[in-house]
Amino acid sequence: MVTENIEKLSTKEKIIKVGAEIIVKEGLRKFTAKNIADKLGITDAAIFKHFKSMDDIILEIIHKYVSRCSSSAIEAVEKGTTVKEKLELLLKAHIEVLEETRGAVPVLCFELSRSEDVKFKSILNSFVDSYKEKISQIIKEGQKEGSIKQNLDPEDVAMFFIGSIQAKVFAYVISGKEGRIIENPDQFISIIFYGIMER
C-alpha cells in the first residue's frame, strides 16, 4: 500500500503520505499511530516526535491540499491567457494535489461533514468557499468574453468542478483500485468543459 518513491521522503513526509493513504483506503477509524507506524516500520513514539497528535497529521494533510489548491488557482489566473487556459491550469494543478494526497481531503470532507469536530469543518468550509469564489470569478470572466454559456450560474459551475473531483475520489475509494485517482486528466477536463463552454 505504501506509495512509490516514499524512501526519498523525510520521516515527517512519509507519515503524512501513509496517513493520507490510510484515510482513503481504510477510513478514519484505522487512522492510528500504530497503523501508520506498522506500515512505515517505525515505532508509535517516532510519529509523535514529528507531530503532537493525530489531529496534527490531519491538519497537515488538509493544509497541504488547501494551500496548494489555493495557490494553483492564483497561479492559473496569472499564467492563463484565456479563460479556458486558466480553468485547465487550475484543474490540472488540483488533480496533481489530489494525487499527491491520495484523495484524503475529499474523503475527510465527507467524513468530517458528519462529525462534531468544528475545527476541521471550519477549515474545510472556508477552503471550499474561498476556492469556489476563485473558480466563480474565472467563470464570470468567461461569460463576459463569451466563451462560457451565459445561462449558467458561476457558483453552480464552481461547485460542479469541486463535486466532479469529489465524485472521482469516491468512485476510486469504492472500487478499491490502486494507482492514479484520475487516470486521464485531459479527458476528465474535456468532459467537464463539454457542458460549460460555448461551441
Phi, psi and omega per residue, in radians:
M1 nan -0.515 -3.080
V2 -1.093 2.315 -3.033
T3 -1.139 2.736 3.132
E4 -1.116 2.682 3.115
N5 1.078 0.351 -3.107
I6 -1.230 -0.431 -3.117
E7 -1.032 -0.547 -3.076
K8 -1.300 -0.235 -3.061
L9 -1.486 2.754 3.014
S10 -1.230 2.868 3.131
T11 -1.030 -0.720 3.140
K12 -1.061 -0.797 3.129
E13 -1.147 -0.639 3.095
K14 -1.096 -0.736 3.135
I15 -1.063 -0.766 3.133
I16 -1.102 -0.806 -3.090
K17 -1.131 -0.816 -3.134
V18 -1.205 -0.671 3.079
G19 -1.026 -0.751 3.122
A20 -1.100 -0.735 3.133
E21 -1.126 -0.677 3.125
I22 -1.112 -0.766 3.125
I23 -0.986 -0.779 -3.092
V24 -1.288 -0.826 -3.006
K25 -1.485 -0.504 -3.031
E26 -2.136 -0.277 3.127
G27 1.649 2.894 -3.087
L28 -1.105 -0.526 -3.129
R29 -1.100 -0.527 -3.133
K30 -1.623 0.026 3.126
F31 -1.420 1.427 -3.095
T32 -2.202 2.766 3.095
A33 -1.051 -0.716 -3.126
K34 -1.084 -0.774 -3.124
N35 -1.123 -0.778 3.117
I36 -1.104 -0.823 -3.117
A37 -1.050 -0.772 3.137
D38 -1.037 -0.742 -3.096
K39 -1.222 -0.481 -3.125
L40 -1.684 -0.155 -3.120
G41 1.223 0.607 3.084
I42 -2.188 3.090 3.115
T43 -1.558 2.778 3.061
D44 -0.984 -0.727 -3.095
A45 -1.049 -0.592 3.142
A46 -1.082 -0.582 3.119
I47 -1.110 -0.708 -3.072
F48 -1.426 0.043 2.928
K49 -1.378 -0.398 -3.088
H50 -1.830 -0.478 -3.111
F51 -2.351 2.448 3.134
K52 -1.226 -0.581 -3.083
S53 -2.688 2.984 3.080
M54 -1.159 -0.584 3.082
D55 -1.038 -0.625 3.128
D56 -1.136 -0.570 3.085
I57 -1.174 -0.775 3.107
I58 -1.054 -0.786 3.129
L59 -1.049 -0.679 3.125
E60 -1.148 -0.725 3.110
I61 -1.082 -0.827 3.141
I62 -1.098 -0.810 -3.097
H63 -1.041 -0.760 -3.137
K64 -1.038 -0.810 -3.117
Y65 -1.144 -0.882 -3.071
V66 -1.098 -0.827 -3.082
S67 -1.170 -0.695 3.127
R68 -1.179 -0.740 3.122
C69 -1.116 -0.755 -3.127
S70 -1.136 -0.794 -3.129
S71 -1.195 -0.581 3.119
S72 -1.203 -0.551 3.091
A73 -1.156 -0.755 3.115
I74 -1.128 -0.775 3.140
E75 -1.097 -0.697 3.126
A76 -1.072 -0.719 3.136
V77 -1.142 -0.678 -3.115
E78 -1.295 -0.709 -3.037
K79 -1.498 -0.615 -3.079
G80 -1.209 2.404 3.120
T81 -1.647 -0.467 3.068
T82 -2.085 2.881 3.112
V83 -1.088 -0.732 3.137
K84 -1.045 -0.756 3.134
E85 -1.129 -0.716 3.121
K86 -1.070 -0.790 -3.136
L87 -1.165 -0.678 3.100
E88 -1.092 -0.815 3.129
L89 -1.061 -0.764 -3.139
L90 -1.082 -0.843 -3.110
L91 -1.168 -0.706 3.129
K92 -1.102 -0.731 3.113
A93 -1.142 -0.698 3.128
H94 -1.104 -0.751 3.132
I95 -1.113 -0.688 3.120
E96 -1.077 -0.779 3.114
V97 -1.147 -0.700 3.109
L98 -0.996 -0.786 -3.134
E99 -1.170 -0.721 -3.135
E100 -1.075 -0.665 -3.107
T101 -1.679 0.176 3.077
R102 0.998 0.395 3.111
G103 1.396 0.237 -3.053
A104 -1.108 -0.660 -3.054
V105 -1.217 -0.779 3.036
P106 -1.026 -0.637 3.086
V107 -1.149 -0.765 3.105
L108 -1.080 -0.690 3.090
C109 -0.961 -0.790 -3.130
F110 -1.209 -0.866 -3.098
E111 -1.081 -0.806 -3.040
L112 -1.383 -0.302 3.106
S113 -1.120 -0.386 -3.134
R114 -1.746 -0.030 -3.096
S115 -1.668 3.056 3.120
E116 -1.678 0.092 -3.053
D117 -1.329 1.679 -3.063
V118 -1.137 -0.634 -3.090
K119 -1.011 -0.927 -3.116
F120 -1.205 -0.761 -3.118
K121 -1.038 -0.707 -3.129
S122 -1.107 -0.771 3.127
I123 -1.102 -0.816 -3.107
L124 -1.164 -0.714 3.116
N125 -1.099 -0.767 -3.119
S126 -1.178 -0.603 3.070
F127 -1.110 -0.866 -3.115
V128 -1.041 -0.774 3.140
D129 -1.086 -0.786 -3.117
S130 -1.169 -0.776 -3.121
Y131 -1.156 -0.730 3.099
K132 -1.034 -0.728 3.139
E133 -1.116 -0.725 3.132
K134 -1.101 -0.786 3.131
I135 -1.156 -0.735 3.130
S136 -0.990 -0.716 3.137
Q137 -1.078 -0.716 3.116
I138 -1.156 -0.708 3.127
I139 -1.085 -0.785 3.119
K140 -1.047 -0.712 3.103
E141 -1.065 -0.733 3.117
G142 -1.138 -0.623 3.099
Q143 -1.182 -0.646 3.111
K144 -1.146 -0.698 -3.117
E145 -1.468 -0.129 3.080
G146 1.523 0.177 -3.134
S147 -1.585 -0.288 3.124
I148 -2.081 2.449 -3.085
K149 -0.923 2.313 -3.077
Q150 -1.200 -0.524 -3.023
N151 -1.397 0.036 -3.107
L152 -1.608 2.478 3.052
D153 -1.442 2.118 -3.086
P154 -0.974 -0.663 3.121
E155 -1.189 -0.649 3.095
D156 -1.120 -0.717 3.124
V157 -1.122 -0.757 3.114
A158 -1.036 -0.774 3.124
M159 -1.189 -0.522 3.061
F160 -1.117 -0.727 3.083
F161 -1.041 -0.927 -3.102
I162 -1.087 -0.770 -3.130
G163 -1.144 -0.611 3.122
S164 -1.133 -0.712 3.100
I165 -1.166 -0.748 3.103
Q166 -1.016 -0.767 -3.124
A167 -1.110 -0.679 3.111
K168 -1.097 -0.671 3.123
V169 -1.142 -0.773 -3.138
F170 -1.105 -0.714 3.105
A171 -1.076 -0.685 3.123
Y172 -1.129 -0.815 -3.128
V173 -1.109 -0.816 -3.101
I174 -1.119 -0.692 -3.095
S175 -1.251 -0.395 -3.116
G176 1.214 0.291 -3.101
K177 -1.334 2.883 3.116
E178 -1.882 3.050 3.097
G179 1.549 -2.740 -3.083
R180 -1.202 2.565 3.092
I181 -1.309 -0.795 3.088
I182 -2.013 1.773 -3.010
E183 -1.172 -0.645 -3.109
N184 -2.233 1.513 -3.096
P185 -0.972 -0.689 -3.123
D186 -1.095 -0.748 3.117
Q187 -1.141 -0.744 3.118
F188 -1.035 -0.793 3.140
I189 -1.147 -0.701 -3.134
S190 -1.152 -0.579 3.081
I191 -1.148 -0.756 3.115
I192 -1.102 -0.779 -3.107
F193 -1.138 -0.523 -3.086
Y194 -0.918 -0.694 -3.070
G195 -1.477 -0.241 -3.042
I196 -2.010 -0.418 -3.057
M197 -1.495 2.494 3.008
E198 -1.220 2.542 -3.135
R199 -1.323 nan nan
